[in-house]
Every structure is written in C-alpha cells, then in structure tokens.
Amino acid sequence: MKKLFPLVVLGLCAYLLFNSYPEIFNRFDSSQVQSPAGNSRIRQAFENRQSDVQVRGEGTVVAILADDTKGRRHQRFIVELNFGQTILIAHNIDLAPRIDALVKGDTVAFYGEYEWNEKGGVIHWTHHDPNGRHEEGYIIHRGRKYS
C-alpha cells in the first residue's frame, strides 16, 4: 500500500494540472465558442457577399480535400454549418499544426477570416500571425486548439 500511495498522489496531481491549465497541454474548452451566433454571422456575410470578416463558428466535416501545396501549404476540408451552408476551411499548415486525426463526420469549431465565394465561402487565417498584424485564428478539434 505504501508503494501505491505515491503513484496515486502523482496521478491526482497530473489530473488536476491537466484540467486546471489546459493551455499547457494545447487543450481548449470548446464550450467557450459561441457558434450559433458565429454561424449566423457567416450566413449574413454570405448573403451580403462580404469578405474580410472575422467570424467564429462550428460545423460538421463533410469532406476532406487534398492539401493545397502551391505556395504556403494548407490543409483543406469542407464544413457544413447548422443551417445547411457549406464552407471551405483552408488551414495554413506552415504556420499551425496539421489536424492529423480529422475525419469526415467530426465537429470542428473555428475562428478565422471569412471570404465570400458563390460556393459558400472560405475560412482562412485559422492560425497565429508570426508578424503580429492579424488577429489570431484557430480550429478546435476534439478539445485541442490548433493555431
């Protein structure tokens, strides 16, 4: 029993640290994302043909596309929002980690810049700006923040 006690204490400390300081482990509480309002902002930007709009939202991955490897590399996938609109997410993997475990059917939350197109639009700037001139974006997948 005396040998087991330090392991139990160590495990409890690790658990408390992991849940008290998620940023240390690159975890993110997706409940902080206000996606319905964000999704409606995307809908509004699409209907008004607006671009360069900072938006946050959430949706279901409906397709995973090949990476765009011309110039800066982007992981690309299509997300369906709660009202049926689809958007392309272009996630710069030269500046942010690739989302390796992403599969069709997953839910993702995101914050980035919306660009209008007739197919529903594109979300980009889902990463930090190494020059500090653009607001940081992100993607949240399975509780992990990719920025």
WOCORZI-V850516 format. One record per residue. N is the residue number from 1. RES is the residue in one small letter. PSI is psi as a letter, one per 40 degrees, with the letter a starting at -180 (none if undefined). NEAR is the number of other C-alpha atoms within 10 Angstrom. D_LAST is the distance of its C-alpha to the last C-alpha in Angstrom with 2 decimals. Layout:
BEGIN
[[N RES PSI NEAR D_LAST] [N RES PSI NEAR D_LAST]]
END
This chain:
BEGIN
[[1 m d 5 44.09] [2 k d 6 43.60] [3 k d 7 41.43] [4 l d 8 39.20] [5 f d 10 38.66] [6 p d 11 36.34] [7 l d 11 34.11] [8 v d 11 33.97] [9 v d 11 33.15] [10 l d 11 30.41] [11 g d 12 28.89] [12 l d 12 29.13] [13 c d 11 27.47] [14 a d 12 24.52] [15 y d 11 24.22] [16 l d 11 24.41] [17 l d 13 21.86] [18 f d 15 19.34] [19 n d 12 19.90] [20 s d 10 20.36] [21 y g 12 17.26] [22 p d 15 14.42] [23 e d 13 11.82] [24 i d 11 13.82] [25 f e 12 13.23] [26 n f 13 9.53] [27 r i 18 11.24] [28 f h 20 11.05] [29 d h 13 14.23] [30 s e 19 13.97] [31 s e 9 17.38] [32 q e 7 15.93] [33 v h 17 14.85] [34 q g 13 17.91] [35 s d 21 17.72] [36 p d 16 21.41] [37 a d 14 21.50] [38 g d 19 18.31] [39 n d 20 19.87] [40 s d 17 23.06] [41 r d 18 21.44] [42 i d 28 20.25] [43 r d 18 23.82] [44 q d 12 25.29] [45 a d 20 23.32] [46 f d 21 24.44] [47 e d 12 28.01] [48 n e 10 28.19] [49 r f 14 26.66] [50 q i 15 24.15] [51 s i 16 21.22] [52 d f 13 18.70] [53 v h 15 18.14] [54 q h 18 15.07] [55 v i 20 15.03] [56 r i 25 13.72] [57 g a 22 15.22] [58 e i 24 15.76] [59 g a 24 17.72] [60 t h 18 19.03] [61 v h 22 18.19] [62 v e 17 21.52] [63 a i 14 21.03] [64 i h 16 18.95] [65 l i 12 19.71] [66 a i 9 19.99] [67 d i 15 17.27] [68 d h 15 17.95] [69 t e 10 18.89] [70 k h 7 20.63] [71 g b 7 19.11] [72 r h 10 15.37] [73 r h 15 14.49] [74 h h 21 12.87] [75 q h 20 12.75] [76 r h 21 14.85] [77 f i 20 16.07] [78 i h 20 18.18] [79 v h 25 17.82] [80 e h 19 20.94] [81 l i 22 20.88] [82 n e 15 23.46] [83 f e 11 26.03] [84 g e 10 26.03] [85 q i 16 24.13] [86 t i 19 21.81] [87 i i 25 18.88] [88 l h 23 17.10] [89 i h 26 13.32] [90 a g 21 12.51] [91 h h 29 9.05] [92 n h 22 9.13] [93 i e 21 9.42] [94 d d 13 10.87] [95 l e 17 7.85] [96 a i 18 5.15] [97 p i 14 7.01] [98 r i 15 9.51] [99 i g 16 10.37] [100 d d 7 13.84] [101 a e 8 15.53] [102 l h 15 15.09] [103 v i 14 18.64] [104 k h 13 20.66] [105 g e 13 21.36] [106 d i 14 18.10] [107 t h 18 16.75] [108 v i 18 13.21] [109 a i 23 12.06] [110 f i 26 9.89] [111 y h 25 9.65] [112 g a 25 10.22] [113 e h 23 13.37] [114 y h 26 16.33] [115 e h 21 18.84] [116 w i 21 22.19] [117 n i 14 24.09] [118 e e 8 27.05] [119 k e 11 25.30] [120 g d 20 23.09] [121 g i 22 20.36] [122 v h 19 17.01] [123 i h 28 13.55] [124 h a 23 11.41] [125 w f 24 9.09] [126 t f 25 6.26] [127 h i 24 4.04] [128 h i 18 5.63] [129 d h 15 9.31] [130 p e 9 11.06] [131 n e 6 14.22] [132 g f 8 13.39] [133 r e 8 15.15] [134 h i 12 12.78] [135 e h 14 11.19] [136 e h 16 7.45] [137 g i 23 6.29] [138 y i 21 4.52] [139 i h 26 6.65] [140 i h 22 8.79] [141 h h 19 11.21] [142 r f 15 14.12] [143 g e 16 12.91] [144 r h 18 9.74] [145 k h 23 6.33] [146 y h 22 3.81] [147 s none 23 0.00]]
END
